[in-house]
Amino acid sequence: MKNHNDPLENNISRLIMTSYDKDTPRKCFTEKIISDALNELSVQPPNRKTALPPNLVRRHHIFKSKISQLITAAALVVVVCGVFVLVHYIGIDAPAYGFGDAIKSLSEGKTLCICGWQIKDNEVTGENNVKLPFEHWYDLEKGRFWRRNAVFDYRTDTINFYLSVCDGEYMMSEGRIWYNSGETVKTISYLYHPDSKDSTINWIKNKANITRIEGFNYIGKDEVDGVACDLWEGEYTLQIADTLRHSRTHTWLDPRDHSVVRTRAWGKTDNSEWFQASETNFYKFDSTLSDDLFSTTAPEGYQVERTKEQAVEKHEAEFDIYNNTTHWPLAFFVHKGYILKNGAMIVCWQSVDATDTSPGKYYEDLEFGGDLPKLPIEVYALSPMPNARDVRFKGYHLLHTQKNTAKGIRYYEWSLFIPDKEAPPPENIFGYQIYYRQNADEDKVLDVVQSMLSSEEVFMVESAADFKTIVLPAINDLNDVDHLIPEYFTYENVINPIVA
Amino acid sequence: MALEVRKRNRQTSANGQLLHYFNQLGKEPLPDEIIEKNETAVIIKNALKRLNENQKFVLEAKYINGMTAGAISENMKITEKAVHSLLYRARISLRKKLLRLARDMEISDHEKS
């Protein structure tokens, strides 16, 4: 809880503000930044009529077939004047399809373009919000993507655009290094991302707000691109730190193929009015994108921070963010979850105390289905967010793996989390709130905390075949010691666990 | 000779005054006249320069740009809890730097005089 009476904070605040006010006027940037950003991106998100042609014209070369491209474009660039016609039908019957159909339809296309904007800070009151545009292209057949996101740079009060490209195996990410001299260097670094296809589909599910459907209601028809779409409205509340954030989402579905056409979200806190927080438009194509678009060759003028040869796996890089051993030795990270047919979930997580010289000791004398290892930080439970907090997944140990990495031996705990009552499926929720406890000395501060396992990182395992093709390879990827995966670690034993 | 003594006393008094008040940073509100002194602004900027990049960034984001913890967390790709922790550490570090600078300036004044 913020302490407004803390003399140190008040004094520091006054000192800094006063010292800067002496020669640095506060900058008024909003309109110019939005204007510059939109010009840069050439996307006018709120209106499909103006949004699509520039992109298609600019990207003529990326479609293999110009004929199919033109047909697709013609089909999509249908007149829409941006007039919001929301019709409320009291007592109208909801369409006989669901959001699951919508995302399935989106995923069945060869290529998906998602573009729009979101404000830079969902917590603000809606005044002077900076809109950050984004433009994403997905090759759904091969799990490749090209994403360009605007990121607000508070150092310079400007928007910078960052590119991420995945060729299905490697992910190339653009970055910046700021030197004290004022010099900025553009960088490229690579991650190994072999499961990009599944992650991409899961990412789309989240982006489409499809996962946020509990409490959604059908509220009538609204026209988009000349098509009378079905409009759904939903509201939910998330507690983040001490703040309650309320969200309202509208989702437009095309009744012809049940695909998502547009989402629009508003936000508010208890102390603010509703303000629009994002708008996302979806364009599905049956054309195939050129391989050139997904090239992960570093562009000229960029400094390569981590080459493909040095590329670490995506999850490893994510853990590094949490494992800043210089100042904060304690870290934990929940990597992935695998939902089984019975509702239980296999979860991979890890925790380290960088000052501990024998991290393997935590895994001695553990039982299959027994208590979790008393790692420095222990992830003991999970809970679906936001609308099923009363469901609690409790964790039991299954096995651990270990792997030699560039940063030494890393240990991974694989646990079975069993819900105490029926839980909503991953596509109906944001993710899982992580409950953890600290077993390490209290004077060792856990500084960076992962609060949620996103649904993007949760995969369905519905059969023994899925277990073999999805779970076992994932475990083997994080293991280079033979005896650590016991023979009795089978689908049957996991689906019918006898927990201690 | 008398003039030199008076000058030395005045300089020592000015920076000694800052040192005194910086020692009270965590205890009581600073007087406005101390906050608004040009010397204070110079020391603050020098102290900020001596912080590590993350600490400097988070203090400026919070107190210059008026960013919320949520906005900072989004920008720095860390959790809000980590932002609060970073802010706490940054304030402590800044206080230490301020004390060090004020003390150095006072010593320097002594040596000059």
Interface residues (C-beta under 8 A of the other chain):
Chain A: K2 P7 L8 E9 N10 N11 I12 S13 R14 L15 I16 M17 T18 S19 Y20 K22 T24 R26 K120 D121 N122 E123 V124 V151 F152 D153 Y154 R155 D157 W178 N180 I240 A241 T243 I321 V445 D447 V448 V449 Q450 S451
Chain B: L25 G26 K27 E28 P29 L30 I35 E36 N38 T40 A41 V42 I44 K45 L48 K49 E53 F57 L59 E60 A61 K62 Y63 I64 N65 M67 T68 A69 G70 A71 I72 E74 N75 K77 I78 T79 E80 K81 A82 H84 S85 L86 R91 I92 L94 R95
